[in-house]
């Protein structure tokens, strides 16, 4: 906070010390700021303490884990290419990637013999490396599908409270009456 002292409208009397008035105002403002800081801190502490005692209405927590493995295995590469790249009927035209059949795209990164034929032994090894580096199989699932619902309900209903009070009151009245009769009998027997 700032306090502006307007010297232009000050009276022309030399007895008024503007510096002392300004410093007095500044000290007042500093006191107000300190009081405000204390009040804010007290209210903040009270709010945090009150919130710590209240049980949350809803809480969601998720435990997760991740694992990784090379995919597909060398033994599954041919089945992978036939299933996911060539398509169910084996037609390269059925699966095109921007006009280039995916199998040809994969095999372009493989070794070919000098006459342009694909060297199958080397091609599958290179294809395996290409597929492992460029394809991913992601499986997301819930480890547990259970939830816990906690509800607060009163221990006693109004009728149960009246019943308990009536039972306790009856027991107290009965014992009081028995005690009164016993004391009266004792006084009559020993008083006479």
Order of alpha helices (4+ residues) and beta strands (2+ residues): alpha-alpha-beta-beta-alpha-alpha-alpha
